[in-house]
Amino acid sequence: MSRKYRNTAQWLELIEVFEQSGQSQVEFCAEHNLNPAYFSKRRSELMKAQFEPAFVQVQSSSTCSSAVSFDTSLMLRFQQTELTLPLSVDPRWLAGLIKILAA
C-alpha cells in the first residue's frame, strides 16, 4: 500500500463514503487501498472529536483585597422601570415575577 497524506476534511469525507457504502471495514479498506488498522484508528479519533462537548470547564481565580466592595443587590432596568432586589432572592420567585410582568 502506498502512503497518501489526507487532511482531516478528506478523512471525514472518506469515513462518510465508508458509512454509506454498506461494506465491512475490511472490504472498504481493500477497495480503497487503506490499512484497516489505521483506518479504524483515524475513524475512532475523528468520531470522538466530533462528539466532544462544545462547552469547556472554566476555572477562575480571583484575588480580593479589603479595598474591593461587592454589591449585595441585583438591579434590573427596563425602559423607565427599575427594580432592585437582594442577591439572595429566590430565582424561581424572580422567574415567576418576570412571567407575570411579561403577560
Backbone as XML, in Angstrom:
<?xml version="1.0"?>
<chain id="A" units="angstrom">
  <residue number="1" name="MET">
    <atom name="N" x="0.838" y="-1.182" z="0.000"/>
    <atom name="CA" x="0.000" y="0.000" z="0.000"/>
    <atom name="C" x="0.880" y="1.241" z="0.000"/>
  </residue>
  <residue number="2" name="SER">
    <atom name="N" x="0.638" y="2.145" z="-0.917"/>
    <atom name="CA" x="1.402" y="3.388" z="-0.931"/>
    <atom name="C" x="0.766" y="4.368" z="0.052"/>
  </residue>
  <residue number="3" name="ARG">
    <atom name="N" x="1.599" y="5.166" z="0.668"/>
    <atom name="CA" x="1.102" y="6.123" z="1.646"/>
    <atom name="C" x="0.602" y="7.371" z="0.941"/>
  </residue>
  <residue number="4" name="LYS">
    <atom name="N" x="-0.523" y="7.855" z="1.409"/>
    <atom name="CA" x="-1.089" y="9.073" z="0.857"/>
    <atom name="C" x="-1.500" y="9.945" z="2.029"/>
  </residue>
  <residue number="5" name="TYR">
    <atom name="N" x="-1.053" y="11.194" z="2.027"/>
    <atom name="CA" x="-1.424" y="12.113" z="3.094"/>
    <atom name="C" x="-2.854" y="12.589" z="2.873"/>
  </residue>
  <residue number="6" name="ARG">
    <atom name="N" x="-3.659" y="12.549" z="3.940"/>
    <atom name="CA" x="-5.025" y="13.066" z="3.893"/>
    <atom name="C" x="-5.211" y="14.024" z="5.058"/>
  </residue>
  <residue number="7" name="ASN">
    <atom name="N" x="-5.825" y="15.160" z="4.784"/>
    <atom name="CA" x="-6.126" y="16.084" z="5.876"/>
    <atom name="C" x="-7.421" y="15.643" z="6.557"/>
  </residue>
  <residue number="8" name="THR">
    <atom name="N" x="-7.796" y="16.334" z="7.608"/>
    <atom name="CA" x="-8.972" y="15.944" z="8.392"/>
    <atom name="C" x="-10.238" y="15.938" z="7.544"/>
  </residue>
  <residue number="9" name="ALA">
    <atom name="N" x="-10.411" y="16.944" z="6.714"/>
    <atom name="CA" x="-11.611" y="17.008" z="5.869"/>
    <atom name="C" x="-11.676" y="15.814" z="4.920"/>
  </residue>
  <residue number="10" name="GLN">
    <atom name="N" x="-10.537" y="15.427" z="4.375"/>
    <atom name="CA" x="-10.511" y="14.276" z="3.467"/>
    <atom name="C" x="-10.833" y="12.985" z="4.208"/>
  </residue>
  <residue number="11" name="TRP">
    <atom name="N" x="-10.320" y="12.851" z="5.441"/>
    <atom name="CA" x="-10.633" y="11.658" z="6.238"/>
    <atom name="C" x="-12.122" y="11.608" z="6.570"/>
  </residue>
  <residue number="12" name="LEU">
    <atom name="N" x="-12.699" y="12.748" z="6.934"/>
    <atom name="CA" x="-14.128" y="12.772" z="7.250"/>
    <atom name="C" x="-14.965" y="12.397" z="6.027"/>
  </residue>
  <residue number="13" name="GLU">
    <atom name="N" x="-14.561" y="12.868" z="4.862"/>
    <atom name="CA" x="-15.265" y="12.514" z="3.628"/>
    <atom name="C" x="-15.131" y="11.018" z="3.341"/>
  </residue>
  <residue number="14" name="LEU">
    <atom name="N" x="-13.941" y="10.473" z="3.534"/>
    <atom name="CA" x="-13.705" y="9.048" z="3.311"/>
    <atom name="C" x="-14.535" y="8.200" z="4.283"/>
  </residue>
  <residue number="15" name="ILE">
    <atom name="N" x="-14.617" y="8.637" z="5.526"/>
    <atom name="CA" x="-15.413" y="7.919" z="6.533"/>
    <atom name="C" x="-16.893" y="7.959" z="6.163"/>
  </residue>
  <residue number="16" name="GLU">
    <atom name="N" x="-17.350" y="9.099" z="5.666"/>
    <atom name="CA" x="-18.745" y="9.209" z="5.239"/>
    <atom name="C" x="-19.033" y="8.266" z="4.067"/>
  </residue>
  <residue number="17" name="VAL">
    <atom name="N" x="-18.106" y="8.191" z="3.123"/>
    <atom name="CA" x="-18.255" y="7.267" z="1.989"/>
    <atom name="C" x="-18.326" y="5.834" z="2.509"/>
  </residue>
  <residue number="18" name="PHE">
    <atom name="N" x="-17.473" y="5.499" z="3.479"/>
    <atom name="CA" x="-17.491" y="4.156" z="4.064"/>
    <atom name="C" x="-18.845" y="3.861" z="4.697"/>
  </residue>
  <residue number="19" name="GLU">
    <atom name="N" x="-19.354" y="4.807" z="5.503"/>
    <atom name="CA" x="-20.606" y="4.572" z="6.218"/>
    <atom name="C" x="-21.783" y="4.412" z="5.266"/>
  </residue>
  <residue number="20" name="GLN">
    <atom name="N" x="-21.718" y="5.042" z="4.115"/>
    <atom name="CA" x="-22.798" y="4.918" z="3.135"/>
    <atom name="C" x="-22.612" y="3.718" z="2.207"/>
  </residue>
  <residue number="21" name="SER">
    <atom name="N" x="-21.439" y="3.109" z="2.253"/>
    <atom name="CA" x="-21.130" y="2.019" z="1.316"/>
    <atom name="C" x="-21.810" y="0.699" z="1.655"/>
  </residue>
  <residue number="22" name="GLY">
    <atom name="N" x="-22.092" y="0.469" z="2.925"/>
    <atom name="CA" x="-22.662" y="-0.809" z="3.331"/>
    <atom name="C" x="-21.637" y="-1.928" z="3.387"/>
  </residue>
  <residue number="23" name="GLN">
    <atom name="N" x="-20.378" y="-1.612" z="3.160"/>
    <atom name="CA" x="-19.314" y="-2.612" z="3.188"/>
    <atom name="C" x="-18.752" y="-2.744" z="4.604"/>
  </residue>
  <residue number="24" name="SER">
    <atom name="N" x="-18.080" y="-3.863" z="4.834"/>
    <atom name="CA" x="-17.337" y="-4.002" z="6.085"/>
    <atom name="C" x="-16.085" y="-3.139" z="5.965"/>
  </residue>
  <residue number="25" name="GLN">
    <atom name="N" x="-15.444" y="-2.866" z="7.099"/>
    <atom name="CA" x="-14.219" y="-2.065" z="7.060"/>
    <atom name="C" x="-13.142" y="-2.753" z="6.229"/>
  </residue>
  <residue number="26" name="VAL">
    <atom name="N" x="-13.045" y="-4.059" z="6.372"/>
    <atom name="CA" x="-12.024" y="-4.810" z="5.634"/>
    <atom name="C" x="-12.255" y="-4.679" z="4.130"/>
  </residue>
  <residue number="27" name="GLU">
    <atom name="N" x="-13.497" y="-4.850" z="3.691"/>
    <atom name="CA" x="-13.817" y="-4.727" z="2.265"/>
    <atom name="C" x="-13.537" y="-3.313" z="1.754"/>
  </residue>
  <residue number="28" name="PHE">
    <atom name="N" x="-13.990" y="-2.323" z="2.522"/>
    <atom name="CA" x="-13.811" y="-0.927" z="2.116"/>
    <atom name="C" x="-12.331" y="-0.574" z="2.018"/>
  </residue>
  <residue number="29" name="CYS">
    <atom name="N" x="-11.567" y="-0.987" z="3.023"/>
    <atom name="CA" x="-10.131" y="-0.684" z="3.036"/>
    <atom name="C" x="-9.408" y="-1.363" z="1.874"/>
  </residue>
  <residue number="30" name="ALA">
    <atom name="N" x="-9.786" y="-2.590" z="1.555"/>
    <atom name="CA" x="-9.157" y="-3.293" z="0.430"/>
    <atom name="C" x="-9.465" y="-2.576" z="-0.885"/>
  </residue>
  <residue number="31" name="GLU">
    <atom name="N" x="-10.707" y="-2.147" z="-1.034"/>
    <atom name="CA" x="-11.120" y="-1.465" z="-2.262"/>
    <atom name="C" x="-10.434" y="-0.105" z="-2.422"/>
  </residue>
  <residue number="32" name="HIS">
    <atom name="N" x="-10.182" y="0.576" z="-1.290"/>
    <atom name="CA" x="-9.599" y="1.922" z="-1.337"/>
    <atom name="C" x="-8.109" y="1.934" z="-0.987"/>
  </residue>
  <residue number="33" name="ASN">
    <atom name="N" x="-7.521" y="0.751" z="-0.944"/>
    <atom name="CA" x="-6.080" y="0.625" z="-0.691"/>
    <atom name="C" x="-5.669" y="1.299" z="0.624"/>
  </residue>
  <residue number="34" name="LEU">
    <atom name="N" x="-6.426" y="0.988" z="1.692"/>
    <atom name="CA" x="-6.173" y="1.558" z="3.017"/>
    <atom name="C" x="-5.762" y="0.463" z="3.988"/>
  </residue>
  <residue number="35" name="ASN">
    <atom name="N" x="-4.955" y="0.817" z="4.963"/>
    <atom name="CA" x="-4.605" y="-0.096" z="6.040"/>
    <atom name="C" x="-5.804" y="-0.150" z="6.988"/>
  </residue>
  <residue number="36" name="PRO">
    <atom name="N" x="-6.431" y="-1.311" z="7.180"/>
    <atom name="CA" x="-7.630" y="-1.394" z="8.017"/>
    <atom name="C" x="-7.414" y="-0.916" z="9.453"/>
  </residue>
  <residue number="37" name="ALA">
    <atom name="N" x="-6.261" y="-1.228" z="10.034"/>
    <atom name="CA" x="-5.996" y="-0.813" z="11.417"/>
    <atom name="C" x="-5.896" y="0.708" z="11.513"/>
  </residue>
  <residue number="38" name="TYR">
    <atom name="N" x="-5.219" y="1.327" z="10.548"/>
    <atom name="CA" x="-5.070" y="2.783" z="10.569"/>
    <atom name="C" x="-6.405" y="3.463" z="10.271"/>
  </residue>
  <residue number="39" name="PHE">
    <atom name="N" x="-7.170" y="2.901" z="9.345"/>
    <atom name="CA" x="-8.489" y="3.450" z="9.038"/>
    <atom name="C" x="-9.364" y="3.426" z="10.288"/>
  </residue>
  <residue number="40" name="SER">
    <atom name="N" x="-9.345" y="2.313" z="10.999"/>
    <atom name="CA" x="-10.134" y="2.180" z="12.218"/>
    <atom name="C" x="-9.693" y="3.192" z="13.273"/>
  </residue>
  <residue number="41" name="LYS">
    <atom name="N" x="-8.382" y="3.368" z="13.401"/>
    <atom name="CA" x="-7.836" y="4.324" z="14.377"/>
    <atom name="C" x="-8.268" y="5.750" z="14.040"/>
  </residue>
  <residue number="42" name="ARG">
    <atom name="N" x="-8.100" y="6.164" z="12.782"/>
    <atom name="CA" x="-8.473" y="7.524" z="12.369"/>
    <atom name="C" x="-9.973" y="7.748" z="12.517"/>
  </residue>
  <residue number="43" name="ARG">
    <atom name="N" x="-10.759" y="6.742" z="12.152"/>
    <atom name="CA" x="-12.217" y="6.861" z="12.264"/>
    <atom name="C" x="-12.619" y="7.063" z="13.717"/>
  </residue>
  <residue number="44" name="SER">
    <atom name="N" x="-12.032" y="6.275" z="14.601"/>
    <atom name="CA" x="-12.333" y="6.381" z="16.023"/>
    <atom name="C" x="-11.946" y="7.758" z="16.565"/>
  </residue>
  <residue number="45" name="GLU">
    <atom name="N" x="-10.765" y="8.230" z="16.213"/>
    <atom name="CA" x="-10.298" y="9.544" z="16.683"/>
    <atom name="C" x="-11.206" y="10.670" z="16.195"/>
  </residue>
  <residue number="46" name="LEU">
    <atom name="N" x="-11.552" y="10.628" z="14.924"/>
    <atom name="CA" x="-12.352" y="11.712" z="14.358"/>
    <atom name="C" x="-13.796" y="11.673" z="14.842"/>
  </residue>
  <residue number="47" name="MET">
    <atom name="N" x="-14.348" y="10.496" z="15.034"/>
    <atom name="CA" x="-15.710" y="10.399" z="15.549"/>
    <atom name="C" x="-15.766" y="10.892" z="16.995"/>
  </residue>
  <residue number="48" name="LYS">
    <atom name="N" x="-14.745" y="10.557" z="17.766"/>
    <atom name="CA" x="-14.687" y="11.015" z="19.151"/>
    <atom name="C" x="-14.576" y="12.533" z="19.195"/>
  </residue>
  <residue number="49" name="ALA">
    <atom name="N" x="-13.753" y="13.104" z="18.344"/>
    <atom name="CA" x="-13.549" y="14.554" z="18.313"/>
    <atom name="C" x="-14.825" y="15.284" z="17.919"/>
  </residue>
  <residue number="50" name="GLN">
    <atom name="N" x="-15.631" y="14.687" z="17.049"/>
    <atom name="CA" x="-16.865" y="15.338" z="16.615"/>
    <atom name="C" x="-17.919" y="15.361" z="17.708"/>
  </residue>
  <residue number="51" name="PHE">
    <atom name="N" x="-17.859" y="14.425" z="18.639"/>
    <atom name="CA" x="-18.892" y="14.338" z="19.655"/>
    <atom name="C" x="-18.428" y="14.809" z="21.027"/>
  </residue>
  <residue number="52" name="GLU">
    <atom name="N" x="-17.277" y="15.446" z="21.086"/>
    <atom name="CA" x="-16.849" y="16.013" z="22.355"/>
    <atom name="C" x="-17.737" y="17.207" z="22.662"/>
  </residue>
  <residue number="53" name="PRO">
    <atom name="N" x="-17.983" y="17.465" z="23.935"/>
    <atom name="CA" x="-18.850" y="18.583" z="24.293"/>
    <atom name="C" x="-18.304" y="19.912" z="23.781"/>
  </residue>
  <residue number="54" name="ALA">
    <atom name="N" x="-19.225" y="20.777" z="23.405"/>
    <atom name="CA" x="-18.823" y="22.092" z="22.916"/>
    <atom name="C" x="-18.439" y="23.021" z="24.062"/>
  </residue>
  <residue number="55" name="PHE">
    <atom name="N" x="-18.804" y="22.668" z="25.272"/>
    <atom name="CA" x="-18.500" y="23.500" z="26.421"/>
    <atom name="C" x="-17.228" y="23.012" z="27.097"/>
  </residue>
  <residue number="56" name="VAL">
    <atom name="N" x="-16.483" y="23.918" z="27.605"/>
    <atom name="CA" x="-15.289" y="23.574" z="28.357"/>
    <atom name="C" x="-15.454" y="24.072" z="29.780"/>
  </residue>
  <residue number="57" name="GLN">
    <atom name="N" x="-14.836" y="23.374" z="30.694"/>
    <atom name="CA" x="-14.916" y="23.767" z="32.085"/>
    <atom name="C" x="-14.070" y="25.017" z="32.298"/>
  </residue>
  <residue number="58" name="VAL">
    <atom name="N" x="-14.653" y="25.979" z="32.985"/>
    <atom name="CA" x="-13.956" y="27.234" z="33.245"/>
    <atom name="C" x="-13.434" y="27.216" z="34.666"/>
  </residue>
  <residue number="59" name="GLN">
    <atom name="N" x="-12.195" y="27.556" z="34.792"/>
    <atom name="CA" x="-11.614" y="27.684" z="36.118"/>
    <atom name="C" x="-11.248" y="29.144" z="36.307"/>
  </residue>
  <residue number="60" name="SER">
    <atom name="N" x="-11.665" y="29.682" z="37.407"/>
    <atom name="CA" x="-11.348" y="31.084" z="37.646"/>
    <atom name="C" x="-10.608" y="31.215" z="38.964"/>
  </residue>
  <residue number="61" name="SER">
    <atom name="N" x="-9.802" y="32.184" z="38.992"/>
    <atom name="CA" x="-9.131" y="32.508" z="40.244"/>
    <atom name="C" x="-9.237" y="34.003" z="40.420"/>
  </residue>
  <residue number="62" name="SER">
    <atom name="N" x="-9.518" y="34.391" z="41.614"/>
    <atom name="CA" x="-9.644" y="35.819" z="41.865"/>
    <atom name="C" x="-8.924" y="36.172" z="43.153"/>
  </residue>
  <residue number="63" name="THR">
    <atom name="N" x="-8.446" y="37.343" z="43.164"/>
    <atom name="CA" x="-7.806" y="37.857" z="44.369"/>
    <atom name="C" x="-8.647" y="39.001" z="44.877"/>
  </residue>
  <residue number="64" name="CYS">
    <atom name="N" x="-8.928" y="38.965" z="46.127"/>
    <atom name="CA" x="-9.744" y="40.004" z="46.737"/>
    <atom name="C" x="-8.890" y="40.802" z="47.704"/>
  </residue>
  <residue number="65" name="SER">
    <atom name="N" x="-9.118" y="42.060" z="47.684"/>
    <atom name="CA" x="-8.452" y="42.902" z="48.678"/>
    <atom name="C" x="-9.525" y="43.575" z="49.504"/>
  </residue>
  <residue number="66" name="SER">
    <atom name="N" x="-9.165" y="44.079" z="50.624"/>
    <atom name="CA" x="-10.146" y="44.696" z="51.509"/>
    <atom name="C" x="-10.698" y="45.986" z="50.915"/>
  </residue>
  <residue number="67" name="ALA">
    <atom name="N" x="-10.027" y="46.549" z="49.922"/>
    <atom name="CA" x="-10.489" y="47.782" z="49.303"/>
    <atom name="C" x="-11.601" y="47.529" z="48.289"/>
  </residue>
  <residue number="68" name="VAL">
    <atom name="N" x="-11.796" y="46.266" z="47.904"/>
    <atom name="CA" x="-12.814" y="45.946" z="46.910"/>
    <atom name="C" x="-14.139" y="45.733" z="47.617"/>
  </residue>
  <residue number="69" name="SER">
    <atom name="N" x="-15.183" y="46.391" z="47.122"/>
    <atom name="CA" x="-16.504" y="46.185" z="47.719"/>
    <atom name="C" x="-17.393" y="45.489" z="46.696"/>
  </residue>
  <residue number="70" name="PHE">
    <atom name="N" x="-18.243" y="44.625" z="47.175"/>
    <atom name="CA" x="-19.137" y="43.880" z="46.305"/>
    <atom name="C" x="-20.566" y="44.344" z="46.548"/>
  </residue>
  <residue number="71" name="ASP">
    <atom name="N" x="-21.304" y="44.555" z="45.451"/>
    <atom name="CA" x="-22.710" y="44.915" z="45.586"/>
    <atom name="C" x="-23.465" y="43.704" z="46.110"/>
  </residue>
  <residue number="72" name="THR">
    <atom name="N" x="-24.399" y="43.974" z="46.980"/>
    <atom name="CA" x="-25.196" y="42.885" z="47.531"/>
    <atom name="C" x="-26.613" y="42.930" z="46.987"/>
  </residue>
  <residue number="73" name="SER">
    <atom name="N" x="-26.778" y="43.598" z="45.868"/>
    <atom name="CA" x="-28.106" y="43.667" z="45.281"/>
    <atom name="C" x="-28.032" y="43.502" z="43.768"/>
  </residue>
  <residue number="74" name="LEU">
    <atom name="N" x="-29.183" y="43.199" z="43.217"/>
    <atom name="CA" x="-29.326" y="42.988" z="41.785"/>
    <atom name="C" x="-30.277" y="44.057" z="41.270"/>
  </residue>
  <residue number="75" name="MET">
    <atom name="N" x="-29.856" y="44.796" z="40.257"/>
    <atom name="CA" x="-30.703" y="45.853" z="39.721"/>
    <atom name="C" x="-31.128" y="45.490" z="38.306"/>
  </residue>
  <residue number="76" name="LEU">
    <atom name="N" x="-32.437" y="45.502" z="38.078"/>
    <atom name="CA" x="-32.998" y="45.236" z="36.759"/>
    <atom name="C" x="-33.623" y="46.524" z="36.241"/>
  </residue>
  <residue number="77" name="ARG">
    <atom name="N" x="-33.276" y="46.899" z="35.027"/>
    <atom name="CA" x="-33.836" y="48.109" z="34.424"/>
    <atom name="C" x="-34.483" y="47.747" z="33.099"/>
  </residue>
  <residue number="78" name="PHE">
    <atom name="N" x="-35.679" y="48.293" z="32.885"/>
    <atom name="CA" x="-36.360" y="48.139" z="31.606"/>
    <atom name="C" x="-37.122" y="49.418" z="31.342"/>
  </residue>
  <residue number="79" name="GLN">
    <atom name="N" x="-36.779" y="50.083" z="30.268"/>
    <atom name="CA" x="-37.355" y="51.370" z="29.891"/>
    <atom name="C" x="-37.275" y="52.333" z="31.082"/>
  </residue>
  <residue number="80" name="GLN">
    <atom name="N" x="-38.408" y="52.756" z="31.638"/>
    <atom name="CA" x="-38.408" y="53.721" z="32.747"/>
    <atom name="C" x="-38.545" y="53.054" z="34.116"/>
  </residue>
  <residue number="81" name="THR">
    <atom name="N" x="-38.473" y="51.721" z="34.152"/>
    <atom name="CA" x="-38.691" y="50.990" z="35.403"/>
    <atom name="C" x="-37.382" y="50.409" z="35.913"/>
  </residue>
  <residue number="82" name="GLU">
    <atom name="N" x="-37.203" y="50.496" z="37.220"/>
    <atom name="CA" x="-36.000" y="49.957" z="37.859"/>
    <atom name="C" x="-36.425" y="49.135" z="39.073"/>
  </residue>
  <residue number="83" name="LEU">
    <atom name="N" x="-35.880" y="47.946" z="39.181"/>
    <atom name="CA" x="-36.202" y="47.050" z="40.292"/>
    <atom name="C" x="-34.898" y="46.594" z="40.925"/>
  </residue>
  <residue number="84" name="THR">
    <atom name="N" x="-34.759" y="46.821" z="42.235"/>
    <atom name="CA" x="-33.562" y="46.410" z="42.961"/>
    <atom name="C" x="-33.948" y="45.298" z="43.926"/>
  </residue>
  <residue number="85" name="LEU">
    <atom name="N" x="-33.227" y="44.189" z="43.831"/>
    <atom name="CA" x="-33.503" y="43.020" z="44.665"/>
    <atom name="C" x="-32.220" y="42.559" z="45.338"/>
  </residue>
  <residue number="86" name="PRO">
    <atom name="N" x="-32.341" y="41.914" z="46.502"/>
    <atom name="CA" x="-31.133" y="41.366" z="47.131"/>
    <atom name="C" x="-30.623" y="40.166" z="46.325"/>
  </residue>
  <residue number="87" name="LEU">
    <atom name="N" x="-29.326" y="39.910" z="46.387"/>
    <atom name="CA" x="-28.761" y="38.764" z="45.675"/>
    <atom name="C" x="-29.302" y="37.443" z="46.200"/>
  </residue>
  <residue number="88" name="SER">
    <atom name="N" x="-29.863" y="37.460" z="47.383"/>
    <atom name="CA" x="-30.398" y="36.234" z="47.969"/>
    <atom name="C" x="-31.805" y="35.906" z="47.459"/>
  </residue>
  <residue number="89" name="VAL">
    <atom name="N" x="-32.321" y="36.695" z="46.508"/>
    <atom name="CA" x="-33.670" y="36.456" z="46.002"/>
    <atom name="C" x="-33.747" y="35.056" z="45.382"/>
  </residue>
  <residue number="90" name="ASP">
    <atom name="N" x="-34.867" y="34.386" z="45.623"/>
    <atom name="CA" x="-35.082" y="33.042" z="45.085"/>
    <atom name="C" x="-35.255" y="33.135" z="43.566"/>
  </residue>
  <residue number="91" name="PRO">
    <atom name="N" x="-34.431" y="32.442" z="42.799"/>
    <atom name="CA" x="-34.525" y="32.522" z="41.333"/>
    <atom name="C" x="-35.890" y="32.103" z="40.792"/>
  </residue>
  <residue number="92" name="ARG">
    <atom name="N" x="-36.539" y="31.143" z="41.452"/>
    <atom name="CA" x="-37.866" y="30.715" z="40.992"/>
    <atom name="C" x="-38.891" y="31.829" z="41.198"/>
  </residue>
  <residue number="93" name="TRP">
    <atom name="N" x="-38.786" y="32.533" z="42.321"/>
    <atom name="CA" x="-39.681" y="33.656" z="42.576"/>
    <atom name="C" x="-39.470" y="34.744" z="41.526"/>
  </residue>
  <residue number="94" name="LEU">
    <atom name="N" x="-38.207" y="35.040" z="41.236"/>
    <atom name="CA" x="-37.882" y="36.064" z="40.244"/>
    <atom name="C" x="-38.391" y="35.656" z="38.861"/>
  </residue>
  <residue number="95" name="ALA">
    <atom name="N" x="-38.233" y="34.386" z="38.505"/>
    <atom name="CA" x="-38.733" y="33.902" z="37.216"/>
    <atom name="C" x="-40.250" y="34.047" z="37.143"/>
  </residue>
  <residue number="96" name="GLY">
    <atom name="N" x="-40.935" y="33.730" z="38.245"/>
    <atom name="CA" x="-42.387" y="33.884" z="38.293"/>
    <atom name="C" x="-42.804" y="35.335" z="38.138"/>
  </residue>
  <residue number="97" name="LEU">
    <atom name="N" x="-42.089" y="36.233" z="38.796"/>
    <atom name="CA" x="-42.376" y="37.659" z="38.690"/>
    <atom name="C" x="-42.209" y="38.138" z="37.250"/>
  </residue>
  <residue number="98" name="ILE">
    <atom name="N" x="-41.135" y="37.722" z="36.622"/>
    <atom name="CA" x="-40.885" y="38.133" z="35.237"/>
    <atom name="C" x="-41.972" y="37.599" z="34.308"/>
  </residue>
  <residue number="99" name="LYS">
    <atom name="N" x="-42.421" y="36.364" z="34.535"/>
    <atom name="CA" x="-43.502" y="35.805" z="33.710"/>
    <atom name="C" x="-44.783" y="36.613" z="33.872"/>
  </residue>
  <residue number="100" name="ILE">
    <atom name="N" x="-45.092" y="36.979" z="35.118"/>
    <atom name="CA" x="-46.309" y="37.751" z="35.379"/>
    <atom name="C" x="-46.214" y="39.123" z="34.727"/>
  </residue>
  <residue number="101" name="LEU">
    <atom name="N" x="-45.070" y="39.765" z="34.858"/>
    <atom name="CA" x="-44.895" y="41.096" z="34.272"/>
    <atom name="C" x="-44.911" y="41.054" z="32.745"/>
  </residue>
  <residue number="102" name="ALA">
    <atom name="N" x="-44.465" y="39.949" z="32.170"/>
    <atom name="CA" x="-44.427" y="39.829" z="30.716"/>
    <atom name="C" x="-45.808" y="39.557" z="30.123"/>
  </residue>
  <residue number="103" name="ALA">
    <atom name="N" x="-46.741" y="39.085" z="30.951"/>
    <atom name="CA" x="-48.079" y="38.732" z="30.450"/>
    <atom name="C" x="-48.905" y="39.957" z="30.130"/>
  </residue>
</chain>
